[in-house]
Amino acid sequence: MAEQRSGKAMLEDYRLEDWLRCPYRYARKRASDRRADRLHWRQLAQYAISHTVNGFYQLPVQSRKREAINRLLEGRWTNKVDSFESATQYEHVKALLKVRLYQLLLGRKSFDGINGDPIIAFERFETYVQPLGTTLSVIFHSVFGEADGRELVIRKYTVNADRDISEAFRHLVTVFGYYAFGRVPSRIEVHALLDGTVQCWQPDAAAVCASVDYLRLLLSFEMDEGGIRKSGDAAECRTCPLRGDCLAEGARSSVEEVSPTCMPGIVM
């Protein structure tokens, strides 16, 4: 997760997510264990979601219909059935994602107050945060803004809800917005499409210090060590090629399972 750039560590959102999803697998990947490179079905589904949403907003307004969503999703959908838990799950996930994308992209916008196209869509930005001595790098899925500049809504699309990843994203973009744009986002949204849930936060300037502290704590972890285990995600673990090694090493070391969002000193 920490890359060197001009002598400064960079905190990259996608590496942070990989670590939060499975610290052990992240460490094995960094150690060049080829088994850790095998793509999980959630990663394959995430790829299809991201490209479908991005492609949708690139279409002329009159072409933004169900047929377009179907075409975009099918064009990016994986043929790696064996990466899923079963052929039935493979088809179920694709069918449900279509329904959720219809609701998200074609449904009424009144519930969230968002109108028009995103001003930023799947673009990467970097900013230096002096209190952390670190450059933050974030790929923004969709950023919506009002003409008067008073609204800045940041939206992230995920496959399933993950508390740790959502919390990290909230803190990351709160700090990023303050230091890069001179203001915190008016709203942060995380849409978990398979679950059909939306998490929303409306941070203010007072939240920046707590978010900086949260990121500082994350940066204090030795993320390449692989000593931390994450529990409570059996679906993620069932198809992991490193499951046997992870359980064996965990039993030998008796490492306590840790969730960064539950560590002392973190303000939720």
Buried (B, 14 or more C-beta within 10 A) or exposed (E): BBEEEEEEBBBBBEBBBBBBBBBBBBBBBBEEBEEBEBEBBBBBBBBBBBBBBBBBBEEEEEEBBEEBBBEBBEEBBBEEEEBBEEEEEBEEBBEBBBEBBBEBBBEEEEEBEBEEEBBBBBBEBBBBBEEBEBBBBBEBBBBBBBEEEEBBBBBBBBBBBBEBBBBBBBBBBBBBBBBBBEEBBBBBBBBBBBBEEBBEBEBEEEBBEBBBBBBBBBBEBEBBEBBBBBEEBEEBBEBBBBBEBBEEBBEEEEBEEBBBBEEEEBEE
